[in-house]
Amino acid sequence: MEMRKARLSIDIPLAEHKKLKAVAALQGTSVKDLVLNCIHTTLYKEPNETTKRVLRETEEGKNLNYYDSIDEMMEKLGLDE
């Protein structure tokens, strides 16, 4: 299956572009691969222990909260105006 792609274009200061190219060269990679690695690291970093525990409990059906409406949830969470 072919992966669909999108183009990303950003403007950065020339000095930062030069540094980015230099870092990529020092790592023996391309600027594209360096940026993709940074994006991947940010999007898929390892969750901390609290997050892991909450995810595990959620999968086990523990400590779940149920609400009859979004308004009730917002009120109980103290997020209502």
HTML snippet that shows the backbone in 3Dmol.js (N, CA, C, O; Angstrom):
<script src="https://3Dmol.org/build/3Dmol-min.js"></script>
<div id="view" style="width:600px;height:400px;position:relative"></div>
<script>
const pdb = `
ATOM      1  N   MET A   1       0.832  -1.170   0.000  1.00  0.00           N
ATOM      2  CA  MET A   1       0.000   0.000   0.000  1.00  0.00           C
ATOM      3  C   MET A   1       0.883   1.242   0.000  1.00  0.00           C
ATOM      4  O   MET A   1       1.802   1.348   0.812  1.00  0.00           O
ATOM      5  N   GLU A   2       0.618   2.166  -0.887  1.00  0.00           N
ATOM      6  CA  GLU A   2       1.418   3.374  -0.992  1.00  0.00           C
ATOM      7  C   GLU A   2       1.003   4.369   0.079  1.00  0.00           C
ATOM      8  O   GLU A   2      -0.186   4.617   0.281  1.00  0.00           O
ATOM      9  N   MET A   3       1.995   4.942   0.769  1.00  0.00           N
ATOM     10  CA  MET A   3       1.717   5.920   1.798  1.00  0.00           C
ATOM     11  C   MET A   3       1.481   7.283   1.158  1.00  0.00           C
ATOM     12  O   MET A   3       2.302   7.758   0.374  1.00  0.00           O
ATOM     13  N   ARG A   4       0.363   7.907   1.494  1.00  0.00           N
ATOM     14  CA  ARG A   4       0.076   9.241   0.979  1.00  0.00           C
ATOM     15  C   ARG A   4       1.000  10.230   1.666  1.00  0.00           C
ATOM     16  O   ARG A   4       1.355  10.041   2.829  1.00  0.00           O
ATOM     17  N   LYS A   5       1.389  11.263   0.975  1.00  0.00           N
ATOM     18  CA  LYS A   5       2.324  12.242   1.515  1.00  0.00           C
ATOM     19  C   LYS A   5       1.765  13.645   1.366  1.00  0.00           C
ATOM     20  O   LYS A   5       0.901  13.907   0.529  1.00  0.00           O
ATOM     21  N   ALA A   6       2.274  14.530   2.191  1.00  0.00           N
ATOM     22  CA  ALA A   6       1.942  15.948   2.118  1.00  0.00           C
ATOM     23  C   ALA A   6       3.254  16.727   2.150  1.00  0.00           C
ATOM     24  O   ALA A   6       4.232  16.278   2.747  1.00  0.00           O
ATOM     25  N   ARG A   7       3.272  17.861   1.527  1.00  0.00           N
ATOM     26  CA  ARG A   7       4.469  18.700   1.502  1.00  0.00           C
ATOM     27  C   ARG A   7       4.395  19.705   2.642  1.00  0.00           C
ATOM     28  O   ARG A   7       3.339  20.285   2.897  1.00  0.00           O
ATOM     29  N   LEU A   8       5.513  19.911   3.327  1.00  0.00           N
ATOM     30  CA  LEU A   8       5.623  20.874   4.410  1.00  0.00           C
ATOM     31  C   LEU A   8       6.636  21.925   3.999  1.00  0.00           C
ATOM     32  O   LEU A   8       7.767  21.598   3.640  1.00  0.00           O
ATOM     33  N   SER A   9       6.239  23.167   4.050  1.00  0.00           N
ATOM     34  CA  SER A   9       7.139  24.262   3.694  1.00  0.00           C
ATOM     35  C   SER A   9       7.114  25.278   4.823  1.00  0.00           C
ATOM     36  O   SER A   9       6.056  25.797   5.178  1.00  0.00           O
ATOM     37  N   ILE A  10       8.290  25.562   5.390  1.00  0.00           N
ATOM     38  CA  ILE A  10       8.369  26.541   6.473  1.00  0.00           C
ATOM     39  C   ILE A  10       9.496  27.522   6.178  1.00  0.00           C
ATOM     40  O   ILE A  10      10.487  27.180   5.532  1.00  0.00           O
ATOM     41  N   ASP A  11       9.328  28.717   6.652  1.00  0.00           N
ATOM     42  CA  ASP A  11      10.377  29.732   6.540  1.00  0.00           C
ATOM     43  C   ASP A  11      11.111  29.798   7.867  1.00  0.00           C
ATOM     44  O   ASP A  11      10.492  29.956   8.919  1.00  0.00           O
ATOM     45  N   ILE A  12      12.439  29.677   7.817  1.00  0.00           N
ATOM     46  CA  ILE A  12      13.262  29.792   9.014  1.00  0.00           C
ATOM     47  C   ILE A  12      14.399  30.758   8.713  1.00  0.00           C
ATOM     48  O   ILE A  12      14.765  30.945   7.552  1.00  0.00           O
ATOM     49  N   PRO A  13      14.954  31.367   9.743  1.00  0.00           N
ATOM     50  CA  PRO A  13      16.081  32.280   9.525  1.00  0.00           C
ATOM     51  C   PRO A  13      17.236  31.563   8.834  1.00  0.00           C
ATOM     52  O   PRO A  13      17.478  30.382   9.081  1.00  0.00           O
ATOM     53  N   LEU A  14      17.935  32.271   7.981  1.00  0.00           N
ATOM     54  CA  LEU A  14      19.036  31.702   7.215  1.00  0.00           C
ATOM     55  C   LEU A  14      20.087  31.063   8.119  1.00  0.00           C
ATOM     56  O   LEU A  14      20.610  29.993   7.806  1.00  0.00           O
ATOM     57  N   ALA A  15      20.396  31.714   9.236  1.00  0.00           N
ATOM     58  CA  ALA A  15      21.409  31.171  10.152  1.00  0.00           C
ATOM     59  C   ALA A  15      20.971  29.810  10.707  1.00  0.00           C
ATOM     60  O   ALA A  15      21.793  28.903  10.839  1.00  0.00           O
ATOM     61  N   GLU A  16      19.690  29.666  11.029  1.00  0.00           N
ATOM     62  CA  GLU A  16      19.200  28.390  11.536  1.00  0.00           C
ATOM     63  C   GLU A  16      19.196  27.330  10.440  1.00  0.00           C
ATOM     64  O   GLU A  16      19.450  26.156  10.709  1.00  0.00           O
ATOM     65  N   HIS A  17      18.913  27.734   9.220  1.00  0.00           N
ATOM     66  CA  HIS A  17      18.946  26.788   8.095  1.00  0.00           C
ATOM     67  C   HIS A  17      20.359  26.252   7.903  1.00  0.00           C
ATOM     68  O   HIS A  17      20.549  25.058   7.673  1.00  0.00           O
ATOM     69  N   LYS A  18      21.341  27.128   7.998  1.00  0.00           N
ATOM     70  CA  LYS A  18      22.733  26.702   7.853  1.00  0.00           C
ATOM     71  C   LYS A  18      23.120  25.724   8.960  1.00  0.00           C
ATOM     72  O   LYS A  18      23.801  24.730   8.708  1.00  0.00           O
ATOM     73  N   LYS A  19      22.679  26.015  10.198  1.00  0.00           N
ATOM     74  CA  LYS A  19      22.969  25.117  11.316  1.00  0.00           C
ATOM     75  C   LYS A  19      22.295  23.764  11.113  1.00  0.00           C
ATOM     76  O   LYS A  19      22.886  22.720  11.390  1.00  0.00           O
ATOM     77  N   LEU A  20      21.068  23.789  10.631  1.00  0.00           N
ATOM     78  CA  LEU A  20      20.330  22.550  10.381  1.00  0.00           C
ATOM     79  C   LEU A  20      21.050  21.697   9.344  1.00  0.00           C
ATOM     80  O   LEU A  20      21.182  20.485   9.515  1.00  0.00           O
ATOM     81  N   LYS A  21      21.517  22.329   8.269  1.00  0.00           N
ATOM     82  CA  LYS A  21      22.259  21.602   7.236  1.00  0.00           C
ATOM     83  C   LYS A  21      23.554  21.026   7.792  1.00  0.00           C
ATOM     84  O   LYS A  21      23.935  19.902   7.467  1.00  0.00           O
ATOM     85  N   ALA A  22      24.229  21.810   8.638  1.00  0.00           N
ATOM     86  CA  ALA A  22      25.490  21.349   9.221  1.00  0.00           C
ATOM     87  C   ALA A  22      25.263  20.161  10.145  1.00  0.00           C
ATOM     88  O   ALA A  22      26.018  19.190  10.099  1.00  0.00           O
ATOM     89  N   VAL A  23      24.239  20.225  10.978  1.00  0.00           N
ATOM     90  CA  VAL A  23      23.931  19.122  11.888  1.00  0.00           C
ATOM     91  C   VAL A  23      23.590  17.869  11.096  1.00  0.00           C
ATOM     92  O   VAL A  23      24.046  16.775  11.427  1.00  0.00           O
ATOM     93  N   ALA A  24      22.790  18.029  10.054  1.00  0.00           N
ATOM     94  CA  ALA A  24      22.430  16.877   9.218  1.00  0.00           C
ATOM     95  C   ALA A  24      23.691  16.267   8.602  1.00  0.00           C
ATOM     96  O   ALA A  24      23.856  15.047   8.590  1.00  0.00           O
ATOM     97  N   ALA A  25      24.569  17.117   8.095  1.00  0.00           N
ATOM     98  CA  ALA A  25      25.804  16.617   7.480  1.00  0.00           C
ATOM     99  C   ALA A  25      26.667  15.885   8.504  1.00  0.00           C
ATOM    100  O   ALA A  25      27.223  14.827   8.208  1.00  0.00           O
ATOM    101  N   LEU A  26      26.778  16.448   9.707  1.00  0.00           N
ATOM    102  CA  LEU A  26      27.572  15.805  10.750  1.00  0.00           C
ATOM    103  C   LEU A  26      27.000  14.447  11.152  1.00  0.00           C
ATOM    104  O   LEU A  26      27.740  13.546  11.547  1.00  0.00           O
ATOM    105  N   GLN A  27      25.682  14.307  11.050  1.00  0.00           N
ATOM    106  CA  GLN A  27      25.034  13.041  11.387  1.00  0.00           C
ATOM    107  C   GLN A  27      24.964  12.102  10.192  1.00  0.00           C
ATOM    108  O   GLN A  27      24.489  10.972  10.308  1.00  0.00           O
ATOM    109  N   GLY A  28      25.436  12.571   9.048  1.00  0.00           N
ATOM    110  CA  GLY A  28      25.432  11.738   7.856  1.00  0.00           C
ATOM    111  C   GLY A  28      24.041  11.486   7.313  1.00  0.00           C
ATOM    112  O   GLY A  28      23.765  10.413   6.776  1.00  0.00           O
ATOM    113  N   THR A  29      23.171  12.459   7.446  1.00  0.00           N
ATOM    114  CA  THR A  29      21.802  12.305   6.983  1.00  0.00           C
ATOM    115  C   THR A  29      21.373  13.552   6.210  1.00  0.00           C
ATOM    116  O   THR A  29      22.131  14.516   6.102  1.00  0.00           O
ATOM    117  N   SER A  30      20.186  13.524   5.692  1.00  0.00           N
ATOM    118  CA  SER A  30      19.658  14.686   4.975  1.00  0.00           C
ATOM    119  C   SER A  30      18.867  15.570   5.929  1.00  0.00           C
ATOM    120  O   SER A  30      18.457  15.127   7.002  1.00  0.00           O
ATOM    121  N   VAL A  31      18.656  16.820   5.533  1.00  0.00           N
ATOM    122  CA  VAL A  31      17.829  17.716   6.331  1.00  0.00           C
ATOM    123  C   VAL A  31      16.423  17.131   6.459  1.00  0.00           C
ATOM    124  O   VAL A  31      15.821  17.178   7.532  1.00  0.00           O
ATOM    125  N   LYS A  32      15.908  16.586   5.369  1.00  0.00           N
ATOM    126  CA  LYS A  32      14.577  15.975   5.390  1.00  0.00           C
ATOM    127  C   LYS A  32      14.502  14.882   6.448  1.00  0.00           C
ATOM    128  O   LYS A  32      13.580  14.875   7.263  1.00  0.00           O
ATOM    129  N   ASP A  33      15.465  13.955   6.444  1.00  0.00           N
ATOM    130  CA  ASP A  33      15.442  12.857   7.398  1.00  0.00           C
ATOM    131  C   ASP A  33      15.645  13.345   8.835  1.00  0.00           C
ATOM    132  O   ASP A  33      15.066  12.786   9.767  1.00  0.00           O
ATOM    133  N   LEU A  34      16.455  14.374   9.014  1.00  0.00           N
ATOM    134  CA  LEU A  34      16.662  14.943  10.342  1.00  0.00           C
ATOM    135  C   LEU A  34      15.357  15.533  10.869  1.00  0.00           C
ATOM    136  O   LEU A  34      14.999  15.316  12.026  1.00  0.00           O
ATOM    137  N   VAL A  35      14.651  16.275  10.027  1.00  0.00           N
ATOM    138  CA  VAL A  35      13.375  16.878  10.429  1.00  0.00           C
ATOM    139  C   VAL A  35      12.334  15.794  10.697  1.00  0.00           C
ATOM    140  O   VAL A  35      11.609  15.862  11.690  1.00  0.00           O
ATOM    141  N   LEU A  36      12.257  14.787   9.811  1.00  0.00           N
ATOM    142  CA  LEU A  36      11.302  13.703  10.022  1.00  0.00           C
ATOM    143  C   LEU A  36      11.584  12.955  11.318  1.00  0.00           C
ATOM    144  O   LEU A  36      10.654  12.551  12.015  1.00  0.00           O
ATOM    145  N   ASN A  37      12.849  12.769  11.643  1.00  0.00           N
ATOM    146  CA  ASN A  37      13.216  12.110  12.898  1.00  0.00           C
ATOM    147  C   ASN A  37      12.770  12.942  14.100  1.00  0.00           C
ATOM    148  O   ASN A  37      12.263  12.393  15.078  1.00  0.00           O
ATOM    149  N   CYS A  38      12.955  14.251  14.034  1.00  0.00           N
ATOM    150  CA  CYS A  38      12.512  15.135  15.122  1.00  0.00           C
ATOM    151  C   CYS A  38      10.992  15.070  15.280  1.00  0.00           C
ATOM    152  O   CYS A  38      10.482  15.009  16.399  1.00  0.00           O
ATOM    153  N   ILE A  39      10.279  15.082  14.165  1.00  0.00           N
ATOM    154  CA  ILE A  39       8.814  14.994  14.214  1.00  0.00           C
ATOM    155  C   ILE A  39       8.394  13.665  14.821  1.00  0.00           C
ATOM    156  O   ILE A  39       7.533  13.624  15.700  1.00  0.00           O
ATOM    157  N   HIS A  40       8.996  12.586  14.355  1.00  0.00           N
ATOM    158  CA  HIS A  40       8.638  11.254  14.862  1.00  0.00           C
ATOM    159  C   HIS A  40       8.918  11.147  16.356  1.00  0.00           C
ATOM    160  O   HIS A  40       8.101  10.610  17.103  1.00  0.00           O
ATOM    161  N   THR A  41      10.061  11.650  16.793  1.00  0.00           N
ATOM    162  CA  THR A  41      10.426  11.613  18.205  1.00  0.00           C
ATOM    163  C   THR A  41       9.409  12.380  19.047  1.00  0.00           C
ATOM    164  O   THR A  41       9.041  11.944  20.137  1.00  0.00           O
ATOM    165  N   THR A  42       8.960  13.517  18.535  1.00  0.00           N
ATOM    166  CA  THR A  42       7.992  14.335  19.261  1.00  0.00           C
ATOM    167  C   THR A  42       6.625  13.666  19.313  1.00  0.00           C
ATOM    168  O   THR A  42       5.979  13.661  20.360  1.00  0.00           O
ATOM    169  N   LEU A  43       6.183  13.107  18.202  1.00  0.00           N
ATOM    170  CA  LEU A  43       4.846  12.525  18.134  1.00  0.00           C
ATOM    171  C   LEU A  43       4.736  11.177  18.837  1.00  0.00           C
ATOM    172  O   LEU A  43       3.673  10.834  19.353  1.00  0.00           O
ATOM    173  N   TYR A  44       5.807  10.423  18.862  1.00  0.00           N
ATOM    174  CA  TYR A  44       5.738   9.051  19.351  1.00  0.00           C
ATOM    175  C   TYR A  44       6.664   8.768  20.513  1.00  0.00           C
ATOM    176  O   TYR A  44       7.124   7.639  20.685  1.00  0.00           O
ATOM    177  N   LYS A  45       6.944   9.799  21.325  1.00  0.00           N
ATOM    178  CA  LYS A  45       7.850   9.576  22.450  1.00  0.00           C
ATOM    179  C   LYS A  45       7.196   8.664  23.483  1.00  0.00           C
ATOM    180  O   LYS A  45       5.972   8.563  23.559  1.00  0.00           O
ATOM    181  N   GLU A  46       8.019   8.018  24.257  1.00  0.00           N
ATOM    182  CA  GLU A  46       7.581   7.061  25.279  1.00  0.00           C
ATOM    183  C   GLU A  46       6.800   7.794  26.368  1.00  0.00           C
ATOM    184  O   GLU A  46       7.289   8.787  26.907  1.00  0.00           O
ATOM    185  N   PRO A  47       5.598   7.326  26.703  1.00  0.00           N
ATOM    186  CA  PRO A  47       4.831   7.981  27.767  1.00  0.00           C
ATOM    187  C   PRO A  47       5.476   7.774  29.133  1.00  0.00           C
ATOM    188  O   PRO A  47       6.173   6.784  29.359  1.00  0.00           O
ATOM    189  N   ASN A  48       5.235   8.726  30.046  1.00  0.00           N
ATOM    190  CA  ASN A  48       5.792   8.583  31.390  1.00  0.00           C
ATOM    191  C   ASN A  48       5.010   7.526  32.172  1.00  0.00           C
ATOM    192  O   ASN A  48       4.012   6.997  31.682  1.00  0.00           O
ATOM    193  N   GLU A  49       5.465   7.225  33.380  1.00  0.00           N
ATOM    194  CA  GLU A  49       4.872   6.134  34.167  1.00  0.00           C
ATOM    195  C   GLU A  49       3.417   6.409  34.536  1.00  0.00           C
ATOM    196  O   GLU A  49       2.601   5.488  34.541  1.00  0.00           O
ATOM    197  N   THR A  50       3.080   7.661  34.845  1.00  0.00           N
ATOM    198  CA  THR A  50       1.698   7.997  35.184  1.00  0.00           C
ATOM    199  C   THR A  50       0.783   7.738  33.992  1.00  0.00           C
ATOM    200  O   THR A  50      -0.288   7.151  34.142  1.00  0.00           O
ATOM    201  N   THR A  51       1.203   8.173  32.820  1.00  0.00           N
ATOM    202  CA  THR A  51       0.404   7.962  31.610  1.00  0.00           C
ATOM    203  C   THR A  51       0.251   6.473  31.324  1.00  0.00           C
ATOM    204  O   THR A  51      -0.837   6.016  30.973  1.00  0.00           O
ATOM    205  N   LYS A  52       1.334   5.715  31.472  1.00  0.00           N
ATOM    206  CA  LYS A  52       1.270   4.264  31.258  1.00  0.00           C
ATOM    207  C   LYS A  52       0.267   3.613  32.208  1.00  0.00           C
ATOM    208  O   LYS A  52      -0.514   2.751  31.804  1.00  0.00           O
ATOM    209  N   ARG A  53       0.297   4.036  33.486  1.00  0.00           N
ATOM    210  CA  ARG A  53      -0.618   3.477  34.479  1.00  0.00           C
ATOM    211  C   ARG A  53      -2.068   3.784  34.119  1.00  0.00           C
ATOM    212  O   ARG A  53      -2.928   2.905  34.170  1.00  0.00           O
ATOM    213  N   VAL A  54      -2.334   5.043  33.753  1.00  0.00           N
ATOM    214  CA  VAL A  54      -3.706   5.442  33.405  1.00  0.00           C
ATOM    215  C   VAL A  54      -4.188   4.685  32.168  1.00  0.00           C
ATOM    216  O   VAL A  54      -5.335   4.239  32.128  1.00  0.00           O
ATOM    217  N   LEU A  55      -3.336   4.537  31.169  1.00  0.00           N
ATOM    218  CA  LEU A  55      -3.715   3.783  29.973  1.00  0.00           C
ATOM    219  C   LEU A  55      -4.009   2.319  30.311  1.00  0.00           C
ATOM    220  O   LEU A  55      -4.974   1.742  29.810  1.00  0.00           O
ATOM    221  N   ARG A  56      -3.175   1.731  31.158  1.00  0.00           N
ATOM    222  CA  ARG A  56      -3.374   0.340  31.563  1.00  0.00           C
ATOM    223  C   ARG A  56      -4.701   0.193  32.319  1.00  0.00           C
ATOM    224  O   ARG A  56      -5.470  -0.732  32.056  1.00  0.00           O
ATOM    225  N   GLU A  57      -4.962   1.108  33.257  1.00  0.00           N
ATOM    226  CA  GLU A  57      -6.211   1.062  34.021  1.00  0.00           C
ATOM    227  C   GLU A  57      -7.421   1.248  33.107  1.00  0.00           C
ATOM    228  O   GLU A  57      -8.447   0.591  33.289  1.00  0.00           O
ATOM    229  N   THR A  58      -7.303   2.127  32.140  1.00  0.00           N
ATOM    230  CA  THR A  58      -8.399   2.360  31.198  1.00  0.00           C
ATOM    231  C   THR A  58      -8.691   1.091  30.405  1.00  0.00           C
ATOM    232  O   THR A  58      -9.853   0.724  30.224  1.00  0.00           O
ATOM    233  N   GLU A  59      -7.654   0.428  29.935  1.00  0.00           N
ATOM    234  CA  GLU A  59      -7.836  -0.822  29.191  1.00  0.00           C
ATOM    235  C   GLU A  59      -8.481  -1.894  30.057  1.00  0.00           C
ATOM    236  O   GLU A  59      -9.214  -2.746  29.555  1.00  0.00           O
ATOM    237  N   GLU A  60      -8.209  -1.851  31.361  1.00  0.00           N
ATOM    238  CA  GLU A  60      -8.780  -2.821  32.296  1.00  0.00           C
ATOM    239  C   GLU A  60     -10.156  -2.400  32.798  1.00  0.00           C
ATOM    240  O   GLU A  60     -10.797  -3.138  33.546  1.00  0.00           O
ATOM    241  N   GLY A  61     -10.613  -1.218  32.389  1.00  0.00           N
ATOM    242  CA  GLY A  61     -11.918  -0.723  32.813  1.00  0.00           C
ATOM    243  C   GLY A  61     -11.946  -0.189  34.237  1.00  0.00           C
ATOM    244  O   GLY A  61     -13.010  -0.124  34.851  1.00  0.00           O
ATOM    245  N   LYS A  62     -10.794   0.194  34.768  1.00  0.00           N
ATOM    246  CA  LYS A  62     -10.701   0.700  36.138  1.00  0.00           C
ATOM    247  C   LYS A  62     -10.716   2.231  36.151  1.00  0.00           C
ATOM    248  O   LYS A  62     -10.241   2.881  35.219  1.00  0.00           O
ATOM    249  N   ASN A  63     -11.275   2.791  37.233  1.00  0.00           N
ATOM    250  CA  ASN A  63     -11.263   4.239  37.477  1.00  0.00           C
ATOM    251  C   ASN A  63     -11.845   5.057  36.327  1.00  0.00           C
ATOM    252  O   ASN A  63     -11.365   6.151  36.030  1.00  0.00           O
ATOM    253  N   LEU A  64     -12.867   4.527  35.692  1.00  0.00           N
ATOM    254  CA  LEU A  64     -13.514   5.251  34.600  1.00  0.00           C
ATOM    255  C   LEU A  64     -14.631   6.124  35.148  1.00  0.00           C
ATOM    256  O   LEU A  64     -15.290   5.762  36.123  1.00  0.00           O
ATOM    257  N   ASN A  65     -14.840   7.267  34.524  1.00  0.00           N
ATOM    258  CA  ASN A  65     -15.927   8.163  34.892  1.00  0.00           C
ATOM    259  C   ASN A  65     -16.945   8.179  33.765  1.00  0.00           C
ATOM    260  O   ASN A  65     -16.583   8.173  32.588  1.00  0.00           O
ATOM    261  N   TYR A  66     -18.201   8.199  34.126  1.00  0.00           N
ATOM    262  CA  TYR A  66     -19.277   8.240  33.136  1.00  0.00           C
ATOM    263  C   TYR A  66     -20.143   9.463  33.385  1.00  0.00           C
ATOM    264  O   TYR A  66     -20.408   9.819  34.533  1.00  0.00           O
ATOM    265  N   TYR A  67     -20.576  10.098  32.325  1.00  0.00           N
ATOM    266  CA  TYR A  67     -21.398  11.296  32.421  1.00  0.00           C
ATOM    267  C   TYR A  67     -22.566  11.171  31.457  1.00  0.00           C
ATOM    268  O   TYR A  67     -22.465  10.527  30.413  1.00  0.00           O
ATOM    269  N   ASP A  68     -23.673  11.799  31.825  1.00  0.00           N
ATOM    270  CA  ASP A  68     -24.861  11.781  30.974  1.00  0.00           C
ATOM    271  C   ASP A  68     -24.780  12.809  29.857  1.00  0.00           C
ATOM    272  O   ASP A  68     -25.485  12.702  28.853  1.00  0.00           O
ATOM    273  N   SER A  69     -23.920  13.804  30.034  1.00  0.00           N
ATOM    274  CA  SER A  69     -23.795  14.840  29.006  1.00  0.00           C
ATOM    275  C   SER A  69     -22.440  15.510  29.117  1.00  0.00           C
ATOM    276  O   SER A  69     -21.743  15.364  30.121  1.00  0.00           O
ATOM    277  N   ILE A  70     -22.077  16.237  28.091  1.00  0.00           N
ATOM    278  CA  ILE A  70     -20.817  16.990  28.097  1.00  0.00           C
ATOM    279  C   ILE A  70     -20.874  18.080  29.157  1.00  0.00           C
ATOM    280  O   ILE A  70     -19.864  18.397  29.785  1.00  0.00           O
ATOM    281  N   ASP A  71     -22.059  18.653  29.354  1.00  0.00           N
ATOM    282  CA  ASP A  71     -22.213  19.691  30.370  1.00  0.00           C
ATOM    283  C   ASP A  71     -21.943  19.144  31.771  1.00  0.00           C
ATOM    284  O   ASP A  71     -21.279  19.790  32.581  1.00  0.00           O
ATOM    285  N   GLU A  72     -22.461  17.953  32.048  1.00  0.00           N
ATOM    286  CA  GLU A  72     -22.218  17.322  33.342  1.00  0.00           C
ATOM    287  C   GLU A  72     -20.727  17.054  33.535  1.00  0.00           C
ATOM    288  O   GLU A  72     -20.187  17.281  34.618  1.00  0.00           O
ATOM    289  N   MET A  73     -20.070  16.576  32.494  1.00  0.00           N
ATOM    290  CA  MET A  73     -18.635  16.304  32.585  1.00  0.00           C
ATOM    291  C   MET A  73     -17.873  17.595  32.857  1.00  0.00           C
ATOM    292  O   MET A  73     -17.017  17.631  33.741  1.00  0.00           O
ATOM    293  N   MET A  74     -18.169  18.648  32.114  1.00  0.00           N
ATOM    294  CA  MET A  74     -17.461  19.915  32.283  1.00  0.00           C
ATOM    295  C   MET A  74     -17.663  20.448  33.706  1.00  0.00           C
ATOM    296  O   MET A  74     -16.727  20.964  34.317  1.00  0.00           O
ATOM    297  N   GLU A  75     -18.887  20.322  34.229  1.00  0.00           N
ATOM    298  CA  GLU A  75     -19.184  20.797  35.580  1.00  0.00           C
ATOM    299  C   GLU A  75     -18.393  20.004  36.614  1.00  0.00           C
ATOM    300  O   GLU A  75     -17.775  20.592  37.502  1.00  0.00           O
ATOM    301  N   LYS A  76     -18.406  18.678  36.510  1.00  0.00           N
ATOM    302  CA  LYS A  76     -17.702  17.839  37.495  1.00  0.00           C
ATOM    303  C   LYS A  76     -16.192  18.013  37.430  1.00  0.00           C
ATOM    304  O   LYS A  76     -15.497  17.810  38.426  1.00  0.00           O
ATOM    305  N   LEU A  77     -15.680  18.388  36.256  1.00  0.00           N
ATOM    306  CA  LEU A  77     -14.241  18.637  36.116  1.00  0.00           C
ATOM    307  C   LEU A  77     -13.868  20.078  36.468  1.00  0.00           C
ATOM    308  O   LEU A  77     -12.694  20.445  36.463  1.00  0.00           O
ATOM    309  N   GLY A  78     -14.885  20.886  36.773  1.00  0.00           N
ATOM    310  CA  GLY A  78     -14.628  22.279  37.128  1.00  0.00           C
ATOM    311  C   GLY A  78     -14.262  23.128  35.933  1.00  0.00           C
ATOM    312  O   GLY A  78     -13.569  24.136  36.069  1.00  0.00           O
ATOM    313  N   LEU A  79     -14.723  22.727  34.765  1.00  0.00           N
ATOM    314  CA  LEU A  79     -14.391  23.454  33.537  1.00  0.00           C
ATOM    315  C   LEU A  79     -15.560  24.267  32.992  1.00  0.00           C
ATOM    316  O   LEU A  79     -15.467  24.856  31.915  1.00  0.00           O
ATOM    317  N   ASP A  80     -16.653  24.296  33.738  1.00  0.00           N
ATOM    318  CA  ASP A  80     -17.798  25.089  33.266  1.00  0.00           C
ATOM    319  C   ASP A  80     -17.561  26.558  33.591  1.00  0.00           C
ATOM    320  O   ASP A  80     -16.784  26.906  34.480  1.00  0.00           O
ATOM    321  N   GLU A  81     -18.244  27.387  32.858  1.00  0.00           N
ATOM    322  CA  GLU A  81     -18.036  28.844  33.048  1.00  0.00           C
ATOM    323  C   GLU A  81     -18.863  29.392  34.159  1.00  0.00           C
ATOM    324  O   GLU A  81     -18.803  30.588  34.442  1.00  0.00           O
TER     325      GLU A  81
END
`;
const viewer = $3Dmol.createViewer("view");
viewer.addModel(pdb, "pdb");
viewer.setStyle({}, {cartoon: {color: "spectrum"}});
viewer.zoomTo();
viewer.render();
</script>
